Amino acid sequence: MNFERNILITGGAGFIGNHVIRLFVNKYPSYRIINLDALTYAGNLENLRDVEEKPNYVFEKANILDIKDLERIFNEYKIDAVIHLAAESHVDRSILSPLDFVYTNIIGTVNLLNTAKKYWKDLSGKLFYHISTDEVFGSLGEKGFFTETTAYAPNSPYSASKASSDHFVRAYGETFHIPVIISNCSNNYGPYHFPEKLIPLFINNIMHKKPLPVYGDGKYTRDWLYVKDHARAIDTIFHKGKISETYNIGGFNEWQNIELVKLLCTMMDEKLGNAPGTSENLITYVKDRPGHDKRYAIDATKISKELGWKPSVTFEEGLSETIDWYLENQQWLNHVTSGEYQHYYEQQYQNR
């Protein structure tokens, strides 16, 4: 079968990646979607069982640190576009093991860029689209927003590694004329989120009546973006975005952590049939983490005005849908918290 495009999506078995894979595979049957994922702890092929038999979907277990694998994939599938999502992304883990983030987020990105440079002799129709984070901009005061021209000021090893990868992508665009686009997004939430991040962790803890650990005074503020809206934004930027441009993607949903947690507790009590206040009693304030940025807030005016994208749900709507998904998929949650999901890969792919 001849495909109109051959798109490599890295990190496609991860949280954001599986939503992007699903959207592209179903929306664009004329595109061949190659999912490259190393299947680390947060990569889960159970996330993609509904598309794995589609004729335009291919899975490649590979690591972006392995140049030979990257070159084989580019050559075999004639890759003409990359949507780069593969990354180590948990701030707490970056504090414990910064080098893991240096290798994957920086060196892995440069490996991809070098492979694209090697195989893309004709740059027409090519695109290297790099997905990044608002954390590269550092911390905001009580007012103001991150824009596409905000200076970088990362404060954690994670955000420093993503800032560096952004700079390399931009540099390869300028130096080697690779067609590149970068987007920086706010905190994502939604189905299939590995339960180490705030919302899925707290949903899981409430279900098991475990403490809800809130850092510091809980007044850290974040902008929240529903992951399905983020996937739609990536689709929009991929098809309509201008080469060498940067786009900020935000949900226009600023919440202090403690207020978000209280809202989550209220919703969970309603859905579980608990007495009001049951889940809120689980809130436990814990010692703050080092380098904790006080506030992030994204100005998503550019993508809205230039490309016509905007969020489709309010935070309350998205959070309600997210809670419902976790309550309806407790087997998935049990698998990922126990590590059992890894057996799926072993059974399905070890002999391929």
Sine and cosine of phi, psi and omega as CSV:
sin_phi,cos_phi,sin_psi,cos_psi,sin_omega,cos_omega
0.00,0.00,0.76,-0.65,0.05,-1.00
-1.00,0.01,0.76,-0.65,-0.01,-1.00
-0.96,-0.28,0.55,-0.84,0.01,-1.00
-0.91,0.41,-0.63,0.77,0.02,-1.00
-0.60,-0.80,0.44,-0.90,0.07,-1.00
-0.85,-0.53,0.98,-0.21,-0.15,-0.99
-0.95,-0.30,0.84,-0.55,0.07,-1.00
-1.00,-0.04,0.87,-0.49,0.07,-1.00
-0.93,-0.37,0.91,-0.41,-0.02,-1.00
-1.00,0.03,0.56,-0.83,-0.02,-1.00
0.94,0.33,0.48,0.88,-0.10,-0.99
-0.95,0.30,-0.24,0.97,0.05,-1.00
-1.00,-0.05,0.00,1.00,0.02,-1.00
-1.00,0.08,-0.17,-0.99,-0.13,-0.99
-0.89,0.45,-0.89,0.46,0.01,-1.00
-0.94,0.35,-0.64,0.77,-0.09,-1.00
-0.85,0.53,-0.66,0.75,-0.06,-1.00
-0.92,0.39,-0.52,0.85,0.04,-1.00
-0.95,0.32,-0.60,0.80,0.05,-1.00
-0.93,0.36,-0.70,0.71,0.05,-1.00
-0.83,0.56,-0.79,0.62,-0.05,-1.00
-0.86,0.52,-0.70,0.72,0.00,-1.00
-0.89,0.46,-0.74,0.67,-0.06,-1.00
-0.94,0.35,-0.68,0.73,-0.01,-1.00
-0.87,0.49,-0.69,0.72,-0.05,-1.00
-0.98,0.18,-0.58,0.82,-0.08,-1.00
-0.99,0.14,-0.49,0.87,-0.10,-0.99
-0.80,-0.59,0.97,0.25,-0.02,-1.00
-0.89,0.46,-0.30,0.95,0.02,-1.00
-1.00,0.08,-0.10,1.00,0.07,-1.00
-0.99,-0.12,0.67,-0.74,0.20,-0.98
-1.00,-0.03,0.83,-0.56,-0.04,-1.00
-0.96,-0.27,0.90,-0.43,0.01,-1.00
-0.97,-0.22,0.90,-0.44,-0.02,-1.00
-1.00,-0.09,0.93,-0.36,0.06,-1.00
-0.98,-0.21,0.86,-0.51,0.00,-1.00
-0.52,-0.85,0.66,-0.75,0.02,-1.00
-0.99,0.13,-0.16,0.99,-0.03,-1.00
0.81,0.58,0.80,0.60,0.17,-0.99
-0.97,0.26,-0.19,-0.98,-0.12,-0.99
-0.83,0.56,-0.51,0.86,-0.08,-1.00
-0.99,-0.11,-0.06,1.00,0.03,-1.00
-1.00,-0.07,0.81,-0.59,-0.17,-0.98
-0.63,-0.77,0.92,-0.40,-0.02,-1.00
-0.95,0.32,-0.27,0.96,0.13,-0.99
-0.86,0.51,-0.46,0.89,0.00,-1.00
-0.89,0.46,-0.34,0.94,-0.16,-0.99
-0.84,-0.55,0.36,0.93,-0.01,-1.00
-0.87,0.49,-0.47,0.88,-0.05,-1.00
-0.97,0.24,-0.18,0.98,0.01,-1.00
-0.84,-0.54,-0.06,1.00,-0.17,-0.99
-0.91,0.41,-0.35,0.94,0.03,-1.00
-0.99,-0.14,0.06,1.00,0.01,-1.00
-0.92,0.39,0.62,-0.78,-0.07,-1.00
-0.93,0.38,-0.32,0.95,-0.02,-1.00
-0.97,-0.23,0.29,0.96,0.00,-1.00
-0.88,-0.47,0.71,-0.70,0.04,-1.00
-0.72,-0.69,0.69,-0.72,0.10,-1.00
-0.95,-0.32,0.72,-0.69,0.08,-1.00
-0.81,-0.59,0.92,-0.40,0.10,-0.99
-0.98,0.21,0.93,-0.36,-0.04,-1.00
-0.37,-0.93,0.33,-0.94,0.00,-1.00
-0.91,-0.41,0.70,-0.71,-0.02,-1.00
-0.93,0.36,-0.09,1.00,0.12,-0.99
-1.00,0.09,-0.17,0.98,-0.02,-1.00
-0.99,-0.14,0.99,-0.15,-0.09,-1.00
-0.90,0.44,-0.60,0.80,0.00,-1.00
-0.89,0.46,-0.66,0.75,0.04,-1.00
-0.90,0.43,-0.68,0.74,0.02,-1.00
-0.87,0.49,-0.70,0.72,-0.01,-1.00
-0.92,0.40,-0.63,0.78,0.05,-1.00
-0.88,0.48,-0.70,0.71,-0.04,-1.00
-0.92,0.39,-0.69,0.72,0.03,-1.00
-0.87,0.49,-0.66,0.75,-0.04,-1.00
-0.96,0.30,-0.72,0.70,-0.07,-1.00
-0.91,0.41,-0.66,0.75,-0.10,-0.99
-0.98,-0.20,-0.01,1.00,0.00,-1.00
0.80,0.60,0.82,0.57,-0.07,-1.00
-0.87,0.49,0.78,-0.62,0.05,-1.00
-0.88,-0.47,-0.04,1.00,0.08,-1.00
-0.44,-0.90,0.56,-0.83,0.04,-1.00
-0.82,-0.57,0.75,-0.66,0.22,-0.98
-0.92,-0.38,0.96,-0.29,-0.21,-0.98
-0.99,-0.14,0.97,-0.24,0.01,-1.00
-0.92,-0.39,-0.29,0.96,-0.08,-1.00
-0.88,0.48,0.81,-0.58,-0.01,-1.00
-0.19,-0.98,0.47,-0.88,0.30,-0.95
-0.99,0.17,0.75,-0.66,-0.22,-0.98
-0.75,-0.66,0.01,1.00,-0.10,-1.00
-0.99,-0.13,0.88,-0.48,-0.09,-1.00
-0.84,0.55,-0.72,0.70,-0.03,-1.00
-0.86,0.51,-0.65,0.76,0.03,-1.00
-0.91,0.41,-0.55,0.83,0.00,-1.00
-0.93,0.37,-0.48,0.88,0.04,-1.00
-0.95,0.32,-0.59,0.81,0.00,-1.00
-0.98,0.21,-0.55,0.84,-0.09,-1.00
-0.58,-0.82,0.97,0.26,-0.07,-1.00
-0.86,0.51,-0.57,0.82,-0.09,-1.00
-0.90,0.43,-0.54,0.84,0.06,-1.00
-0.85,0.53,-0.58,0.81,-0.02,-1.00
-0.97,0.23,-0.56,0.83,0.08,-1.00
-0.89,0.45,-0.74,0.67,-0.05,-1.00
-0.90,0.43,-0.81,0.58,-0.10,-1.00
-0.94,0.33,-0.78,0.63,-0.17,-0.98
-0.98,0.21,-0.55,0.84,-0.03,-1.00
-0.99,-0.13,-0.88,0.48,-0.08,-1.00
-0.91,0.40,-0.63,0.77,0.05,-1.00
-0.87,0.50,-0.66,0.75,0.03,-1.00
-0.91,0.42,-0.68,0.74,0.02,-1.00
-0.91,0.42,-0.59,0.81,0.08,-1.00
-0.86,0.51,-0.69,0.73,0.03,-1.00
-0.90,0.44,-0.69,0.72,0.01,-1.00
-0.88,0.47,-0.68,0.73,0.01,-1.00
-0.91,0.42,-0.61,0.79,0.02,-1.00
-0.92,0.39,-0.68,0.73,0.07,-1.00
-0.87,0.50,-0.68,0.73,0.00,-1.00
-0.88,0.48,-0.61,0.79,-0.03,-1.00
-0.95,0.32,-0.65,0.76,-0.13,-0.99
-0.99,-0.12,-0.28,0.96,0.00,-1.00
-0.99,-0.10,0.97,0.24,0.03,-1.00
-0.95,0.32,-0.63,0.78,0.10,-0.99
-0.98,-0.21,0.91,-0.42,-0.12,-0.99
-1.00,0.04,-0.05,1.00,-0.01,-1.00
-0.92,0.39,0.74,-0.68,0.01,-1.00
0.98,0.21,0.03,1.00,-0.01,-1.00
-1.00,-0.02,0.41,-0.91,0.05,-1.00
-0.39,-0.92,0.75,-0.66,0.15,-0.99
-0.92,-0.38,0.97,-0.26,-0.06,-1.00
-0.96,-0.28,0.90,-0.45,-0.10,-0.99
-0.96,-0.29,0.83,-0.55,0.00,-1.00
-0.99,-0.13,0.81,-0.59,-0.04,-1.00
-0.79,-0.61,-0.30,-0.96,-0.18,-0.98
-0.77,-0.64,0.40,-0.92,0.09,-1.00
-0.96,0.28,-0.20,0.98,-0.03,-1.00
-0.92,0.38,-0.28,0.96,0.04,-1.00
-0.90,0.43,-0.37,0.93,-0.06,-1.00
-0.99,0.10,-0.13,0.99,0.01,-1.00
1.00,0.06,-0.61,-0.79,-0.11,-0.99
-0.90,-0.43,0.66,-0.76,0.07,-1.00
-1.00,-0.09,0.38,-0.92,0.18,-0.98
-0.98,0.19,-0.35,-0.94,-0.05,-1.00
-0.95,0.33,-0.39,0.92,-0.03,-1.00
-0.84,-0.55,0.23,-0.97,0.07,-1.00
1.00,-0.06,0.18,-0.98,-0.05,-1.00
-0.63,-0.78,0.43,-0.90,0.17,-0.99
-0.96,0.27,0.74,-0.67,0.14,-0.99
-0.88,-0.47,0.05,-1.00,-0.01,-1.00
-0.91,0.40,-0.26,0.97,0.00,-1.00
-0.96,-0.28,0.09,1.00,0.04,-1.00
-0.89,0.46,0.70,-0.71,0.01,-1.00
-0.92,0.39,0.57,-0.82,0.04,-1.00
-0.97,0.26,0.67,-0.74,0.04,-1.00
-0.44,-0.90,0.88,0.47,-0.09,-1.00
-0.91,0.41,0.58,-0.82,-0.06,-1.00
-0.88,-0.47,-0.14,0.99,0.03,-1.00
-0.85,-0.53,0.35,-0.94,0.08,-1.00
-0.84,0.54,-0.59,0.81,0.05,-1.00
-0.87,0.49,-0.81,0.58,-0.06,-1.00
-0.92,0.40,-0.53,0.85,0.06,-1.00
-0.91,0.42,-0.63,0.78,0.01,-1.00
-0.93,0.37,-0.61,0.79,0.05,-1.00
-0.95,0.33,-0.60,0.80,0.06,-1.00
-0.87,0.49,-0.68,0.73,0.02,-1.00
-0.89,0.45,-0.68,0.73,0.01,-1.00
-0.90,0.43,-0.61,0.79,0.08,-1.00
-0.85,0.53,-0.72,0.70,-0.03,-1.00
-0.90,0.45,-0.64,0.77,0.03,-1.00
-0.91,0.42,-0.66,0.75,0.03,-1.00
-0.87,0.49,-0.73,0.68,0.00,-1.00
-0.89,0.45,-0.64,0.76,-0.02,-1.00
-0.91,0.41,-0.63,0.77,0.03,-1.00
-0.93,0.37,-0.51,0.86,0.09,-1.00
-0.91,0.41,-0.68,0.74,-0.02,-1.00
-0.97,0.26,-0.71,0.71,-0.12,-0.99
-0.98,0.20,-0.68,0.73,-0.10,-0.99
-0.94,-0.35,0.05,1.00,0.08,-1.00
0.89,0.46,0.40,0.92,0.11,-0.99
-0.92,0.38,0.75,-0.66,0.02,-1.00
-0.94,0.35,0.93,-0.37,-0.08,-1.00
-0.82,-0.57,0.48,-0.87,0.18,-0.98
-0.67,-0.75,0.59,-0.81,0.05,-1.00
-0.82,-0.57,0.64,-0.77,0.18,-0.98
-0.79,-0.62,0.59,-0.81,0.02,-1.00
-0.87,-0.49,0.85,-0.52,-0.11,-0.99
-0.92,-0.39,0.32,-0.95,0.09,-1.00
-1.00,0.04,-0.09,-1.00,-0.05,-1.00
-0.86,0.51,0.81,-0.59,0.05,-1.00
-1.00,-0.03,0.48,-0.88,0.13,-0.99
-0.53,-0.85,0.35,-0.94,0.02,-1.00
0.58,-0.82,-0.16,-0.99,-0.01,-1.00
-0.88,0.47,0.48,-0.88,0.07,-1.00
0.95,0.32,0.27,0.96,0.00,-1.00
-0.98,0.19,0.80,-0.60,-0.02,-1.00
-0.88,0.47,0.75,-0.66,-0.17,-0.99
-0.98,0.21,0.79,0.62,0.21,-0.98
-0.93,-0.37,-0.30,0.95,0.00,-1.00
-1.00,0.05,0.30,-0.96,-0.23,-0.97
-0.80,0.60,-0.84,0.54,-0.15,-0.99
-0.91,0.41,-0.79,0.61,0.01,-1.00
-0.92,0.39,-0.54,0.84,0.05,-1.00
-0.88,0.47,-0.70,0.71,-0.06,-1.00
-0.96,0.29,-0.56,0.83,0.10,-1.00
-0.87,0.50,-0.73,0.69,-0.01,-1.00
-0.90,0.43,-0.68,0.74,-0.01,-1.00
-0.91,0.42,-0.64,0.77,0.02,-1.00
-0.90,0.45,-0.66,0.75,0.00,-1.00
-0.87,0.48,-0.51,0.86,-0.04,-1.00
-0.96,-0.28,0.20,0.98,0.05,-1.00
0.83,0.56,0.65,0.76,0.05,-1.00
-0.99,-0.17,0.35,-0.94,0.00,-1.00
-0.87,0.50,0.48,-0.88,0.05,-1.00
-0.95,-0.32,0.99,-0.12,-0.11,-0.99
-0.98,0.22,0.90,-0.43,0.00,-1.00
-0.95,-0.31,0.82,-0.57,-0.02,-1.00
-0.93,0.37,0.67,-0.74,0.15,-0.99
0.84,0.55,-0.74,-0.68,0.01,-1.00
-1.00,-0.02,-0.01,1.00,0.04,-1.00
0.98,0.22,0.13,0.99,-0.09,-1.00
-0.99,-0.12,0.34,0.94,0.11,-0.99
-0.96,0.28,0.70,-0.71,-0.13,-0.99
-0.93,-0.36,0.72,-0.69,0.01,-1.00
-0.72,-0.69,0.47,-0.88,0.14,-0.99
-1.00,-0.09,0.75,-0.66,-0.11,-0.99
-0.93,-0.37,0.73,-0.68,-0.07,-1.00
-0.84,-0.55,0.84,-0.54,0.03,-1.00
-0.91,0.40,0.76,-0.65,-0.17,-0.99
-0.87,0.49,-0.54,0.84,0.03,-1.00
-0.93,0.36,-0.54,0.84,0.11,-0.99
-0.93,0.36,-0.58,0.81,0.06,-1.00
-0.90,0.44,-0.67,0.74,0.04,-1.00
-0.87,0.49,-0.66,0.75,0.05,-1.00
-0.89,0.45,-0.63,0.78,0.03,-1.00
-0.91,0.42,-0.66,0.75,0.03,-1.00
-0.89,0.46,-0.68,0.73,0.08,-1.00
-0.85,0.52,-0.72,0.70,-0.02,-1.00
-0.89,0.45,-0.73,0.68,-0.01,-1.00
-0.91,0.42,-0.66,0.75,-0.01,-1.00
-0.85,0.53,-0.65,0.76,-0.09,-1.00
-1.00,-0.06,-0.43,0.90,-0.10,-0.99
-0.87,-0.50,-0.25,0.97,-0.07,-1.00
-0.92,0.40,0.43,-0.90,0.00,-1.00
-1.00,-0.03,0.66,-0.75,0.01,-1.00
-0.86,0.52,0.63,-0.77,0.02,-1.00
0.96,0.28,0.09,1.00,0.01,-1.00
-1.00,-0.07,0.35,-0.94,0.12,-0.99
-0.89,-0.46,0.63,-0.78,0.01,-1.00
-0.78,-0.63,0.77,-0.64,0.10,-0.99
-1.00,-0.01,0.72,-0.70,-0.01,-1.00
-0.87,-0.49,0.90,-0.43,-0.01,-1.00
-0.72,-0.70,0.28,-0.96,-0.05,-1.00
-0.99,-0.16,0.02,1.00,-0.08,-1.00
0.80,0.59,0.65,0.76,-0.08,-1.00
-0.70,-0.72,0.99,0.13,0.04,-1.00
-1.00,0.06,0.78,-0.63,0.03,-1.00
-0.64,-0.77,0.72,-0.70,0.22,-0.98
-0.93,0.36,0.60,-0.80,-0.05,-1.00
-0.80,0.60,-0.71,0.70,-0.08,-1.00
-0.92,0.39,-0.57,0.82,0.03,-1.00
-0.94,0.33,-0.62,0.79,0.07,-1.00
-0.89,0.47,-0.71,0.70,-0.03,-1.00
-0.88,0.47,-0.65,0.76,0.01,-1.00
-0.91,0.42,-0.64,0.77,0.07,-1.00
-0.89,0.46,-0.69,0.72,0.03,-1.00
-0.87,0.49,-0.68,0.74,0.01,-1.00
-0.88,0.47,-0.69,0.73,0.01,-1.00
-0.88,0.47,-0.71,0.70,0.00,-1.00
-0.90,0.44,-0.66,0.75,-0.01,-1.00
-0.90,0.43,-0.67,0.74,0.03,-1.00
-0.87,0.49,-0.65,0.76,0.01,-1.00
-0.90,0.43,-0.69,0.72,-0.07,-1.00
-0.96,0.26,-0.48,0.88,0.00,-1.00
-1.00,-0.04,-0.12,0.99,-0.03,-1.00
0.97,0.26,0.42,0.91,0.03,-1.00
-0.99,0.17,0.33,-0.95,0.15,-0.99
-0.92,0.39,0.60,-0.80,0.02,-1.00
-0.81,0.58,0.70,-0.71,0.01,-1.00
1.00,-0.03,-0.13,0.99,-0.03,-1.00
-0.86,0.51,-0.78,0.62,-0.06,-1.00
-0.95,0.30,-0.57,0.82,-0.01,-1.00
-0.89,0.46,-0.45,0.89,0.03,-1.00
-0.92,0.40,-0.24,0.97,0.00,-1.00
-1.00,0.10,-0.16,0.99,-0.03,-1.00
-0.90,0.43,0.78,-0.62,0.01,-1.00
-0.75,-0.66,0.84,-0.55,0.03,-1.00
-0.99,0.14,0.76,-0.65,-0.05,-1.00
-0.83,-0.55,0.24,-0.97,-0.01,-1.00
-0.84,0.54,0.69,-0.72,-0.04,-1.00
-0.90,0.43,0.43,-0.90,0.05,-1.00
-1.00,0.02,0.41,-0.91,-0.01,-1.00
-0.91,0.42,0.58,-0.81,0.10,-0.99
0.90,0.43,0.51,0.86,-0.09,-1.00
-0.98,0.21,0.90,-0.43,0.00,-1.00
-0.95,0.32,0.69,-0.72,-0.12,-0.99
-0.96,0.30,-0.68,0.73,-0.11,-0.99
-0.49,-0.87,0.68,-0.73,0.20,-0.98
-0.86,-0.52,0.64,-0.77,0.10,-0.99
-0.40,-0.91,0.80,-0.60,-0.09,-1.00
-0.98,-0.22,0.68,-0.74,0.17,-0.98
-1.00,-0.08,0.96,-0.29,-0.04,-1.00
-0.99,-0.15,0.46,0.89,-0.03,-1.00
-0.89,0.46,-0.64,0.77,-0.10,-1.00
-0.88,0.48,-0.79,0.62,-0.02,-1.00
-0.91,0.41,-0.51,0.86,0.03,-1.00
-0.94,0.35,-0.76,0.65,-0.06,-1.00
-0.96,0.27,-0.68,0.73,-0.11,-0.99
-0.99,0.12,-0.56,0.83,-0.11,-0.99
-0.89,-0.45,-0.13,0.99,0.10,-1.00
0.98,0.18,0.28,0.96,0.01,-1.00
-1.00,-0.03,0.58,-0.81,0.19,-0.98
-0.44,-0.90,0.37,-0.93,0.01,-1.00
-0.87,0.49,0.54,-0.84,-0.04,-1.00
-0.99,-0.14,-0.25,0.97,-0.04,-1.00
-0.73,-0.68,0.44,-0.90,0.19,-0.98
-0.97,0.23,0.24,-0.97,0.02,-1.00
-0.88,0.47,-0.66,0.75,-0.01,-1.00
-0.88,0.47,-0.66,0.76,0.03,-1.00
-0.91,0.41,-0.72,0.69,-0.01,-1.00
-0.91,0.42,-0.64,0.77,0.01,-1.00
-0.92,0.40,-0.65,0.76,0.03,-1.00
-0.88,0.47,-0.70,0.71,0.04,-1.00
-0.89,0.46,-0.63,0.78,-0.01,-1.00
-0.90,0.43,-0.73,0.68,0.02,-1.00
-0.86,0.50,-0.71,0.70,0.01,-1.00
-0.85,0.53,-0.66,0.76,-0.03,-1.00
-0.89,0.45,-0.71,0.70,-0.01,-1.00
-0.92,0.40,-0.61,0.79,0.03,-1.00
-0.92,0.39,-0.53,0.85,-0.01,-1.00
-1.00,0.06,-0.19,0.98,-0.06,-1.00
-0.80,-0.60,0.76,0.65,-0.04,-1.00
-0.94,0.35,-0.41,0.91,0.07,-1.00
-0.91,0.42,-0.68,0.73,0.07,-1.00
-0.86,0.51,-0.72,0.69,-0.02,-1.00
-0.88,0.47,-0.67,0.75,0.04,-1.00
-0.90,0.43,-0.61,0.79,0.01,-1.00
-0.89,0.45,-0.74,0.67,-0.09,-1.00
-0.96,0.29,-0.53,0.85,0.02,-1.00
-0.96,0.26,-0.38,0.93,0.00,-1.00
-0.99,-0.14,-0.22,0.97,-0.07,-1.00
1.00,0.07,0.03,1.00,-0.06,-1.00
-0.91,0.41,-0.40,0.92,-0.02,-1.00
-0.87,0.50,-0.42,0.91,-0.01,-1.00
-0.91,0.42,-0.41,0.91,0.03,-1.00
-0.90,0.43,-0.48,0.88,0.01,-1.00
-0.87,0.49,-0.71,0.70,0.04,-1.00
-0.88,0.47,-0.72,0.69,-0.07,-1.00
-0.86,0.51,-0.64,0.77,-0.04,-1.00
-0.96,0.27,-0.63,0.77,-0.17,-0.99
-1.00,0.03,-0.50,0.87,-0.21,-0.98
-0.82,-0.57,-0.10,0.99,-0.15,-0.99
-0.91,0.41,-0.43,0.90,-0.03,-1.00
-0.98,-0.19,0.14,0.99,-0.03,-1.00
-1.00,0.03,0.00,0.00,0.00,0.00
